[in-house]
Amino acid sequence: MANQLTQRISATDLARNLASVIDQVRVARLPMTITRGNQDIAQIIPVINSTVSLSDLDSLLKRSSLSKSQKQLFADDLIRVRQSSTLPNSGWK
């Protein structure tokens, strides 16, 4: 049985959106449970030692099924993260 953090997708929706689902599992690092009817039939789980680059994030966002307002909320979150972050002083001046 899937835990609370596991997302669910029907086998039909998975077939239609496989690349996007794989990217979501890879970036979010959370399992995706595949369902048929009301029954869980399989899971896609992230590889533990994988890393994600900014290029991967860009690719995911371009293929995502997020609405325009959801993309704007994500962009706003990124701005807040940038504003609250500080980088160490660079020795490359």
Gaussian input, Z-matrix of N, CA and C with variables (Angstrom, degrees):
# hf/3-21g

backbone

0 1
 N
 C     1     B1
 C     2     B2     1     A1
 N     3     B3     2     A2     1     D1
 C     4     B4     3     A3     2     D2
 C     5     B5     4     A4     3     D3
 N     6     B6     5     A5     4     D4
 C     7     B7     6     A6     5     D5
 C     8     B8     7     A7     6     D6
 N     9     B9     8     A8     7     D7
 C    10    B10     9     A9     8     D8
 C    11    B11    10    A10     9     D9
 N    12    B12    11    A11    10    D10
 C    13    B13    12    A12    11    D11
 C    14    B14    13    A13    12    D12
 N    15    B15    14    A14    13    D13
 C    16    B16    15    A15    14    D14
 C    17    B17    16    A16    15    D15
 N    18    B18    17    A17    16    D16
 C    19    B19    18    A18    17    D17
 C    20    B20    19    A19    18    D18
 N    21    B21    20    A20    19    D19
 C    22    B22    21    A21    20    D20
 C    23    B23    22    A22    21    D21
 N    24    B24    23    A23    22    D22
 C    25    B25    24    A24    23    D23
 C    26    B26    25    A25    24    D24
 N    27    B27    26    A26    25    D25
 C    28    B28    27    A27    26    D26
 C    29    B29    28    A28    27    D27
 N    30    B30    29    A29    28    D28
 C    31    B31    30    A30    29    D29
 C    32    B32    31    A31    30    D30
 N    33    B33    32    A32    31    D31
 C    34    B34    33    A33    32    D32
 C    35    B35    34    A34    33    D33
 N    36    B36    35    A35    34    D34
 C    37    B37    36    A36    35    D35
 C    38    B38    37    A37    36    D36
 N    39    B39    38    A38    37    D37
 C    40    B40    39    A39    38    D38
 C    41    B41    40    A40    39    D39
 N    42    B42    41    A41    40    D40
 C    43    B43    42    A42    41    D41
 C    44    B44    43    A43    42    D42
 N    45    B45    44    A44    43    D43
 C    46    B46    45    A45    44    D44
 C    47    B47    46    A46    45    D45
 N    48    B48    47    A47    46    D46
 C    49    B49    48    A48    47    D47
 C    50    B50    49    A49    48    D48
 N    51    B51    50    A50    49    D49
 C    52    B52    51    A51    50    D50
 C    53    B53    52    A52    51    D51
 N    54    B54    53    A53    52    D52
 C    55    B55    54    A54    53    D53
 C    56    B56    55    A55    54    D54
 N    57    B57    56    A56    55    D55
 C    58    B58    57    A57    56    D56
 C    59    B59    58    A58    57    D57
 N    60    B60    59    A59    58    D58
 C    61    B61    60    A60    59    D59
 C    62    B62    61    A61    60    D60
 N    63    B63    62    A62    61    D61
 C    64    B64    63    A63    62    D62
 C    65    B65    64    A64    63    D63
 N    66    B66    65    A65    64    D64
 C    67    B67    66    A66    65    D65
 C    68    B68    67    A67    66    D66
 N    69    B69    68    A68    67    D67
 C    70    B70    69    A69    68    D68
 C    71    B71    70    A70    69    D69
 N    72    B72    71    A71    70    D70
 C    73    B73    72    A72    71    D71
 C    74    B74    73    A73    72    D72
 N    75    B75    74    A74    73    D73
 C    76    B76    75    A75    74    D74
 C    77    B77    76    A76    75    D75
 N    78    B78    77    A77    76    D76
 C    79    B79    78    A78    77    D77
 C    80    B80    79    A79    78    D78
 N    81    B81    80    A80    79    D79
 C    82    B82    81    A81    80    D80
 C    83    B83    82    A82    81    D81
 N    84    B84    83    A83    82    D82
 C    85    B85    84    A84    83    D83
 C    86    B86    85    A85    84    D84
 N    87    B87    86    A86    85    D85
 C    88    B88    87    A87    86    D86
 C    89    B89    88    A88    87    D87
 N    90    B90    89    A89    88    D88
 C    91    B91    90    A90    89    D89
 C    92    B92    91    A91    90    D90
 N    93    B93    92    A92    91    D91
 C    94    B94    93    A93    92    D92
 C    95    B95    94    A94    93    D93
 N    96    B96    95    A95    94    D94
 C    97    B97    96    A96    95    D95
 C    98    B98    97    A97    96    D96
 N    99    B99    98    A98    97    D97
 C   100   B100    99    A99    98    D98
 C   101   B101   100   A100    99    D99
 N   102   B102   101   A101   100   D100
 C   103   B103   102   A102   101   D101
 C   104   B104   103   A103   102   D102
 N   105   B105   104   A104   103   D103
 C   106   B106   105   A105   104   D104
 C   107   B107   106   A106   105   D105
 N   108   B108   107   A107   106   D106
 C   109   B109   108   A108   107   D107
 C   110   B110   109   A109   108   D108
 N   111   B111   110   A110   109   D109
 C   112   B112   111   A111   110   D110
 C   113   B113   112   A112   111   D111
 N   114   B114   113   A113   112   D112
 C   115   B115   114   A114   113   D113
 C   116   B116   115   A115   114   D114
 N   117   B117   116   A116   115   D115
 C   118   B118   117   A117   116   D116
 C   119   B119   118   A118   117   D117
 N   120   B120   119   A119   118   D118
 C   121   B121   120   A120   119   D119
 C   122   B122   121   A121   120   D120
 N   123   B123   122   A122   121   D121
 C   124   B124   123   A123   122   D122
 C   125   B125   124   A124   123   D123
 N   126   B126   125   A125   124   D124
 C   127   B127   126   A126   125   D125
 C   128   B128   127   A127   126   D126
 N   129   B129   128   A128   127   D127
 C   130   B130   129   A129   128   D128
 C   131   B131   130   A130   129   D129
 N   132   B132   131   A131   130   D130
 C   133   B133   132   A132   131   D131
 C   134   B134   133   A133   132   D132
 N   135   B135   134   A134   133   D133
 C   136   B136   135   A135   134   D134
 C   137   B137   136   A136   135   D135
 N   138   B138   137   A137   136   D136
 C   139   B139   138   A138   137   D137
 C   140   B140   139   A139   138   D138
 N   141   B141   140   A140   139   D139
 C   142   B142   141   A141   140   D140
 C   143   B143   142   A142   141   D141
 N   144   B144   143   A143   142   D142
 C   145   B145   144   A144   143   D143
 C   146   B146   145   A145   144   D144
 N   147   B147   146   A146   145   D145
 C   148   B148   147   A147   146   D146
 C   149   B149   148   A148   147   D147
 N   150   B150   149   A149   148   D148
 C   151   B151   150   A150   149   D149
 C   152   B152   151   A151   150   D150
 N   153   B153   152   A152   151   D151
 C   154   B154   153   A153   152   D152
 C   155   B155   154   A154   153   D153
 N   156   B156   155   A155   154   D154
 C   157   B157   156   A156   155   D155
 C   158   B158   157   A157   156   D156
 N   159   B159   158   A158   157   D157
 C   160   B160   159   A159   158   D158
 C   161   B161   160   A160   159   D159
 N   162   B162   161   A161   160   D160
 C   163   B163   162   A162   161   D161
 C   164   B164   163   A163   162   D162
 N   165   B165   164   A164   163   D163
 C   166   B166   165   A165   164   D164
 C   167   B167   166   A166   165   D165
 N   168   B168   167   A167   166   D166
 C   169   B169   168   A168   167   D167
 C   170   B170   169   A169   168   D168
 N   171   B171   170   A170   169   D169
 C   172   B172   171   A171   170   D170
 C   173   B173   172   A172   171   D171
 N   174   B174   173   A173   172   D172
 C   175   B175   174   A174   173   D173
 C   176   B176   175   A175   174   D174
 N   177   B177   176   A176   175   D175
 C   178   B178   177   A177   176   D176
 C   179   B179   178   A178   177   D177
 N   180   B180   179   A179   178   D178
 C   181   B181   180   A180   179   D179
 C   182   B182   181   A181   180   D180
 N   183   B183   182   A182   181   D181
 C   184   B184   183   A183   182   D182
 C   185   B185   184   A184   183   D183
 N   186   B186   185   A185   184   D184
 C   187   B187   186   A186   185   D185
 C   188   B188   187   A187   186   D186
 N   189   B189   188   A188   187   D187
 C   190   B190   189   A189   188   D188
 C   191   B191   190   A190   189   D189
 N   192   B192   191   A191   190   D190
 C   193   B193   192   A192   191   D191
 C   194   B194   193   A193   192   D192
 N   195   B195   194   A194   193   D193
 C   196   B196   195   A195   194   D194
 C   197   B197   196   A196   195   D195
 N   198   B198   197   A197   196   D196
 C   199   B199   198   A198   197   D197
 C   200   B200   199   A199   198   D198
 N   201   B201   200   A200   199   D199
 C   202   B202   201   A201   200   D200
 C   203   B203   202   A202   201   D201
 N   204   B204   203   A203   202   D202
 C   205   B205   204   A204   203   D203
 C   206   B206   205   A205   204   D204
 N   207   B207   206   A206   205   D205
 C   208   B208   207   A207   206   D206
 C   209   B209   208   A208   207   D207
 N   210   B210   209   A209   208   D208
 C   211   B211   210   A210   209   D209
 C   212   B212   211   A211   210   D210
 N   213   B213   212   A212   211   D211
 C   214   B214   213   A213   212   D212
 C   215   B215   214   A214   213   D213
 N   216   B216   215   A215   214   D214
 C   217   B217   216   A216   215   D215
 C   218   B218   217   A217   216   D216
 N   219   B219   218   A218   217   D217
 C   220   B220   219   A219   218   D218
 C   221   B221   220   A220   219   D219
 N   222   B222   221   A221   220   D220
 C   223   B223   222   A222   221   D221
 C   224   B224   223   A223   222   D222
 N   225   B225   224   A224   223   D223
 C   226   B226   225   A225   224   D224
 C   227   B227   226   A226   225   D225
 N   228   B228   227   A227   226   D226
 C   229   B229   228   A228   227   D227
 C   230   B230   229   A229   228   D228
 N   231   B231   230   A230   229   D229
 C   232   B232   231   A231   230   D230
 C   233   B233   232   A232   231   D231
 N   234   B234   233   A233   232   D232
 C   235   B235   234   A234   233   D233
 C   236   B236   235   A235   234   D234
 N   237   B237   236   A236   235   D235
 C   238   B238   237   A237   236   D236
 C   239   B239   238   A238   237   D237
 N   240   B240   239   A239   238   D238
 C   241   B241   240   A240   239   D239
 C   242   B242   241   A241   240   D240
 N   243   B243   242   A242   241   D241
 C   244   B244   243   A243   242   D242
 C   245   B245   244   A244   243   D243
 N   246   B246   245   A245   244   D244
 C   247   B247   246   A246   245   D245
 C   248   B248   247   A247   246   D246
 N   249   B249   248   A248   247   D247
 C   250   B250   249   A249   248   D248
 C   251   B251   250   A250   249   D249
 N   252   B252   251   A251   250   D250
 C   253   B253   252   A252   251   D251
 C   254   B254   253   A253   252   D252
 N   255   B255   254   A254   253   D253
 C   256   B256   255   A255   254   D254
 C   257   B257   256   A256   255   D255
 N   258   B258   257   A257   256   D256
 C   259   B259   258   A258   257   D257
 C   260   B260   259   A259   258   D258
 N   261   B261   260   A260   259   D259
 C   262   B262   261   A261   260   D260
 C   263   B263   262   A262   261   D261
 N   264   B264   263   A263   262   D262
 C   265   B265   264   A264   263   D263
 C   266   B266   265   A265   264   D264
 N   267   B267   266   A266   265   D265
 C   268   B268   267   A267   266   D266
 C   269   B269   268   A268   267   D267
 N   270   B270   269   A269   268   D268
 C   271   B271   270   A270   269   D269
 C   272   B272   271   A271   270   D270
 N   273   B273   272   A272   271   D271
 C   274   B274   273   A273   272   D272
 C   275   B275   274   A274   273   D273
 N   276   B276   275   A275   274   D274
 C   277   B277   276   A276   275   D275
 C   278   B278   277   A277   276   D276

   B1=1.4543
   B2=1.5306
   B3=1.3113
   B4=1.4649
   B5=1.5253
   B6=1.3454
   B7=1.4619
   B8=1.5208
   B9=1.3338
   B10=1.4638
   B11=1.5222
   B12=1.3179
   B13=1.4519
   B14=1.5253
   B15=1.3156
   B16=1.4540
   B17=1.5219
   B18=1.3265
   B19=1.4556
   B20=1.5218
   B21=1.3318
   B22=1.4511
   B23=1.5270
   B24=1.3265
   B25=1.4551
   B26=1.5245
   B27=1.3081
   B28=1.4647
   B29=1.5237
   B30=1.3195
   B31=1.4636
   B32=1.5303
   B33=1.3100
   B34=1.4669
   B35=1.5179
   B36=1.3541
   B37=1.4674
   B38=1.5239
   B39=1.3242
   B40=1.4595
   B41=1.5275
   B42=1.3238
   B43=1.4660
   B44=1.5254
   B45=1.3084
   B46=1.4675
   B47=1.5308
   B48=1.3315
   B49=1.4641
   B50=1.5243
   B51=1.3143
   B52=1.4636
   B53=1.5275
   B54=1.3178
   B55=1.4757
   B56=1.5225
   B57=1.3229
   B58=1.4590
   B59=1.5342
   B60=1.3197
   B61=1.4728
   B62=1.5260
   B63=1.3196
   B64=1.4709
   B65=1.5265
   B66=1.3281
   B67=1.4674
   B68=1.5213
   B69=1.3239
   B70=1.4654
   B71=1.5277
   B72=1.3191
   B73=1.4705
   B74=1.5213
   B75=1.3041
   B76=1.4740
   B77=1.5230
   B78=1.3343
   B79=1.4605
   B80=1.5304
   B81=1.3251
   B82=1.4733
   B83=1.5281
   B84=1.3577
   B85=1.4618
   B86=1.5247
   B87=1.3435
   B88=1.4564
   B89=1.5260
   B90=1.3224
   B91=1.4626
   B92=1.5285
   B93=1.3123
   B94=1.4583
   B95=1.5300
   B96=1.3121
   B97=1.4518
   B98=1.5249
   B99=1.3159
   B100=1.4670
   B101=1.5190
   B102=1.3186
   B103=1.4637
   B104=1.5240
   B105=1.3107
   B106=1.4613
   B107=1.5176
   B108=1.3293
   B109=1.4604
   B110=1.5137
   B111=1.3188
   B112=1.4670
   B113=1.5249
   B114=1.3256
   B115=1.4575
   B116=1.5320
   B117=1.3344
   B118=1.4608
   B119=1.5233
   B120=1.3549
   B121=1.4636
   B122=1.5278
   B123=1.3384
   B124=1.4679
   B125=1.5166
   B126=1.3433
   B127=1.4614
   B128=1.5192
   B129=1.3259
   B130=1.4493
   B131=1.5193
   B132=1.3262
   B133=1.4651
   B134=1.5264
   B135=1.3291
   B136=1.4660
   B137=1.5269
   B138=1.3133
   B139=1.4586
   B140=1.5273
   B141=1.2926
   B142=1.4629
   B143=1.5232
   B144=1.3167
   B145=1.4566
   B146=1.5308
   B147=1.2854
   B148=1.4617
   B149=1.5324
   B150=1.3284
   B151=1.4570
   B152=1.5228
   B153=1.3043
   B154=1.4596
   B155=1.5215
   B156=1.3207
   B157=1.4586
   B158=1.5286
   B159=1.3155
   B160=1.4648
   B161=1.5233
   B162=1.3073
   B163=1.4585
   B164=1.5276
   B165=1.3396
   B166=1.4654
   B167=1.5241
   B168=1.3254
   B169=1.4577
   B170=1.5218
   B171=1.3360
   B172=1.4561
   B173=1.5253
   B174=1.3141
   B175=1.4657
   B176=1.5247
   B177=1.3216
   B178=1.4681
   B179=1.5210
   B180=1.3198
   B181=1.4613
   B182=1.5284
   B183=1.3264
   B184=1.4657
   B185=1.5150
   B186=1.3381
   B187=1.4650
   B188=1.5181
   B189=1.3092
   B190=1.4598
   B191=1.5276
   B192=1.3120
   B193=1.4611
   B194=1.5330
   B195=1.3398
   B196=1.4582
   B197=1.5273
   B198=1.3056
   B199=1.4619
   B200=1.5271
   B201=1.3181
   B202=1.4654
   B203=1.5336
   B204=1.3294
   B205=1.4706
   B206=1.5297
   B207=1.3371
   B208=1.4586
   B209=1.5260
   B210=1.3370
   B211=1.4658
   B212=1.5265
   B213=1.3267
   B214=1.4616
   B215=1.5211
   B216=1.3284
   B217=1.4679
   B218=1.5292
   B219=1.3283
   B220=1.4580
   B221=1.5233
   B222=1.3292
   B223=1.4672
   B224=1.5297
   B225=1.3245
   B226=1.4642
   B227=1.5258
   B228=1.3410
   B229=1.4701
   B230=1.5292
   B231=1.3285
   B232=1.4726
   B233=1.5290
   B234=1.3170
   B235=1.4685
   B236=1.5196
   B237=1.3359
   B238=1.4651
   B239=1.5294
   B240=1.3240
   B241=1.4644
   B242=1.5249
   B243=1.3357
   B244=1.4704
   B245=1.5260
   B246=1.3320
   B247=1.4633
   B248=1.5183
   B249=1.3224
   B250=1.4656
   B251=1.5223
   B252=1.3233
   B253=1.4722
   B254=1.5229
   B255=1.3080
   B256=1.4593
   B257=1.5124
   B258=1.3041
   B259=1.4473
   B260=1.5160
   B261=1.3145
   B262=1.4680
   B263=1.5243
   B264=1.3171
   B265=1.4562
   B266=1.5234
   B267=1.3176
   B268=1.4481
   B269=1.5259
   B270=1.3039
   B271=1.4484
   B272=1.5185
   B273=1.3318
   B274=1.4617
   B275=1.5226
   B276=1.3053
   B277=1.4638
   B278=1.4753
   A1=109.62
   A2=117.89
   A3=123.06
   A4=111.20
   A5=115.59
   A6=118.99
   A7=110.53
   A8=116.67
   A9=121.75
   A10=112.88
   A11=117.71
   A12=121.22
   A13=112.92
   A14=117.18
   A15=120.80
   A16=110.22
   A17=115.39
   A18=119.84
   A19=108.06
   A20=116.43
   A21=121.73
   A22=109.81
   A23=114.95
   A24=120.51
   A25=108.13
   A26=116.31
   A27=119.36
   A28=109.07
   A29=116.08
   A30=120.62
   A31=110.46
   A32=117.54
   A33=121.47
   A34=111.14
   A35=117.28
   A36=120.25
   A37=111.48
   A38=116.76
   A39=120.07
   A40=110.40
   A41=116.98
   A42=120.65
   A43=111.09
   A44=116.92
   A45=121.58
   A46=112.51
   A47=117.83
   A48=122.05
   A49=112.99
   A50=117.97
   A51=121.10
   A52=112.75
   A53=117.74
   A54=119.82
   A55=111.45
   A56=116.92
   A57=121.20
   A58=111.35
   A59=116.82
   A60=120.81
   A61=110.09
   A62=116.88
   A63=120.05
   A64=110.07
   A65=116.94
   A66=119.90
   A67=111.70
   A68=117.58
   A69=120.75
   A70=110.61
   A71=116.94
   A72=120.96
   A73=109.65
   A74=116.02
   A75=121.13
   A76=111.63
   A77=117.79
   A78=121.55
   A79=111.61
   A80=117.69
   A81=121.06
   A82=111.90
   A83=116.40
   A84=121.73
   A85=112.59
   A86=116.23
   A87=121.36
   A88=110.27
   A89=117.69
   A90=120.40
   A91=112.12
   A92=115.83
   A93=122.66
   A94=106.85
   A95=117.34
   A96=121.92
   A97=109.28
   A98=115.56
   A99=121.82
   A100=107.78
   A101=115.24
   A102=120.38
   A103=110.55
   A104=114.88
   A105=122.32
   A106=104.60
   A107=114.69
   A108=118.14
   A109=108.16
   A110=117.00
   A111=121.20
   A112=112.18
   A113=117.47
   A114=121.05
   A115=111.35
   A116=116.07
   A117=121.40
   A118=107.34
   A119=116.64
   A120=118.72
   A121=113.65
   A122=117.69
   A123=119.98
   A124=109.12
   A125=115.10
   A126=120.91
   A127=109.83
   A128=114.73
   A129=121.50
   A130=104.23
   A131=116.87
   A132=120.21
   A133=109.85
   A134=116.85
   A135=119.49
   A136=111.65
   A137=115.95
   A138=121.97
   A139=107.02
   A140=117.55
   A141=122.85
   A142=113.18
   A143=119.44
   A144=120.92
   A145=113.96
   A146=118.52
   A147=121.49
   A148=110.84
   A149=116.23
   A150=120.94
   A151=108.70
   A152=116.22
   A153=121.93
   A154=108.03
   A155=116.03
   A156=120.99
   A157=110.15
   A158=116.03
   A159=119.77
   A160=110.57
   A161=117.13
   A162=121.30
   A163=110.34
   A164=116.46
   A165=120.63
   A166=110.59
   A167=116.47
   A168=120.83
   A169=110.60
   A170=116.58
   A171=120.97
   A172=110.81
   A173=116.85
   A174=121.88
   A175=111.17
   A176=115.92
   A177=120.62
   A178=111.19
   A179=116.74
   A180=120.10
   A181=111.70
   A182=117.24
   A183=120.23
   A184=112.05
   A185=117.32
   A186=120.87
   A187=113.31
   A188=118.06
   A189=120.48
   A190=111.70
   A191=113.93
   A192=120.09
   A193=110.87
   A194=116.54
   A195=119.74
   A196=110.30
   A197=115.34
   A198=119.82
   A199=109.35
   A200=116.62
   A201=120.64
   A202=110.47
   A203=117.71
   A204=120.08
   A205=111.07
   A206=118.11
   A207=120.52
   A208=110.61
   A209=116.46
   A210=119.78
   A211=110.46
   A212=117.29
   A213=120.66
   A214=110.47
   A215=117.59
   A216=120.99
   A217=110.35
   A218=116.96
   A219=121.08
   A220=110.35
   A221=116.60
   A222=121.01
   A223=110.48
   A224=116.92
   A225=121.10
   A226=110.88
   A227=116.80
   A228=120.99
   A229=110.55
   A230=116.77
   A231=120.27
   A232=110.97
   A233=116.72
   A234=120.41
   A235=110.15
   A236=117.26
   A237=120.99
   A238=111.29
   A239=117.17
   A240=120.71
   A241=109.83
   A242=116.41
   A243=119.80
   A244=111.26
   A245=116.65
   A246=120.70
   A247=111.93
   A248=117.55
   A249=119.83
   A250=112.19
   A251=117.26
   A252=121.23
   A253=110.69
   A254=114.29
   A255=120.02
   A256=108.45
   A257=115.85
   A258=121.08
   A259=109.39
   A260=117.52
   A261=119.51
   A262=109.21
   A263=115.80
   A264=120.39
   A265=109.85
   A266=115.14
   A267=120.57
   A268=110.28
   A269=117.00
   A270=122.14
   A271=112.26
   A272=117.68
   A273=123.84
   A274=111.88
   A275=119.50
   A276=120.76
   A277=112.85
   D1=142.10
   D2=-176.10
   D3=-78.15
   D4=147.74
   D5=176.95
   D6=-84.21
   D7=179.13
   D8=-176.48
   D9=-62.37
   D10=-32.44
   D11=-175.44
   D12=-80.82
   D13=-12.59
   D14=-178.68
   D15=-75.75
   D16=130.71
   D17=174.88
   D18=-85.55
   D19=158.40
   D20=-179.29
   D21=-121.25
   D22=146.22
   D23=176.15
   D24=-148.28
   D25=140.86
   D26=177.78
   D27=-73.16
   D28=155.20
   D29=178.59
   D30=-59.15
   D31=-36.34
   D32=178.74
   D33=-64.76
   D34=-46.92
   D35=178.53
   D36=-65.54
   D37=-35.19
   D38=176.86
   D39=-61.93
   D40=-44.21
   D41=-179.94
   D42=-61.30
   D43=-35.13
   D44=-179.14
   D45=-77.39
   D46=-27.12
   D47=-170.94
   D48=-129.87
   D49=34.95
   D50=-171.68
   D51=-56.66
   D52=-49.64
   D53=-177.50
   D54=-60.20
   D55=-43.03
   D56=179.79
   D57=-65.18
   D58=-41.45
   D59=179.82
   D60=-64.51
   D61=-43.80
   D62=178.62
   D63=-60.39
   D64=-43.34
   D65=177.53
   D66=-62.62
   D67=-39.98
   D68=179.54
   D69=-62.58
   D70=-44.56
   D71=179.03
   D72=-62.94
   D73=-42.18
   D74=-177.79
   D75=-65.12
   D76=-45.45
   D77=-175.80
   D78=-80.28
   D79=-46.05
   D80=-177.62
   D81=-74.36
   D82=-19.30
   D83=179.22
   D84=62.31
   D85=28.32
   D86=177.97
   D87=-121.01
   D88=144.10
   D89=179.22
   D90=-65.51
   D91=154.99
   D92=175.17
   D93=-120.37
   D94=121.34
   D95=178.91
   D96=-92.22
   D97=129.26
   D98=179.67
   D99=-96.01
   D100=131.51
   D101=-177.66
   D102=-119.39
   D103=153.39
   D104=170.65
   D105=-134.29
   D106=116.60
   D107=-171.58
   D108=67.12
   D109=-130.24
   D110=177.71
   D111=-101.85
   D112=12.25
   D113=-174.34
   D114=-109.28
   D115=132.94
   D116=172.51
   D117=-73.09
   D118=129.56
   D119=-177.15
   D120=-117.60
   D121=-22.97
   D122=-178.92
   D123=-165.61
   D124=171.18
   D125=175.30
   D126=-136.40
   D127=145.52
   D128=168.15
   D129=-106.50
   D130=124.10
   D131=-177.05
   D132=-121.39
   D133=147.44
   D134=179.91
   D135=-72.94
   D136=150.75
   D137=172.75
   D138=-75.78
   D139=134.53
   D140=-174.11
   D141=-63.35
   D142=-43.71
   D143=-171.50
   D144=-95.20
   D145=17.93
   D146=-179.24
   D147=-81.06
   D148=149.04
   D149=174.21
   D150=-117.78
   D151=159.61
   D152=-178.79
   D153=-123.33
   D154=133.27
   D155=179.56
   D156=-100.29
   D157=170.23
   D158=175.09
   D159=-63.23
   D160=-32.73
   D161=176.36
   D162=-62.76
   D163=-40.57
   D164=177.36
   D165=-63.07
   D166=-42.21
   D167=179.13
   D168=-62.75
   D169=-44.23
   D170=178.35
   D171=-59.22
   D172=-44.19
   D173=179.15
   D174=-62.45
   D175=-43.80
   D176=178.61
   D177=-61.22
   D178=-45.71
   D179=-177.87
   D180=-65.43
   D181=-36.30
   D182=178.80
   D183=-66.30
   D184=-32.13
   D185=-179.00
   D186=-96.47
   D187=-0.66
   D188=-173.63
   D189=-71.25
   D190=155.89
   D191=178.32
   D192=-99.58
   D193=20.48
   D194=178.37
   D195=-66.86
   D196=145.87
   D197=176.17
   D198=-73.06
   D199=167.19
   D200=179.53
   D201=-58.98
   D202=-40.15
   D203=-179.21
   D204=-69.58
   D205=-35.46
   D206=177.11
   D207=-67.15
   D208=-39.38
   D209=177.22
   D210=-64.05
   D211=-37.81
   D212=178.67
   D213=-66.14
   D214=-41.04
   D215=177.46
   D216=-61.89
   D217=-40.29
   D218=177.87
   D219=-64.07
   D220=-44.14
   D221=178.10
   D222=-60.92
   D223=-41.77
   D224=177.78
   D225=-61.86
   D226=-40.33
   D227=177.35
   D228=-61.66
   D229=-43.15
   D230=179.30
   D231=-62.20
   D232=-39.98
   D233=178.04
   D234=-62.14
   D235=-44.24
   D236=178.69
   D237=-62.12
   D238=-39.75
   D239=178.68
   D240=-63.97
   D241=-45.47
   D242=179.56
   D243=-60.90
   D244=-42.09
   D245=-177.67
   D246=-68.60
   D247=-30.18
   D248=-177.23
   D249=-91.99
   D250=-5.89
   D251=-177.72
   D252=-94.49
   D253=148.84
   D254=172.73
   D255=-127.14
   D256=141.36
   D257=177.71
   D258=-101.16
   D259=150.09
   D260=176.99
   D261=-67.39
   D262=155.61
   D263=176.63
   D264=-60.44
   D265=137.96
   D266=-178.36
   D267=-90.50
   D268=142.06
   D269=174.55
   D270=-85.48
   D271=4.70
   D272=-174.40
   D273=-103.35
   D274=47.48
   D275=-178.02
   D276=-89.56

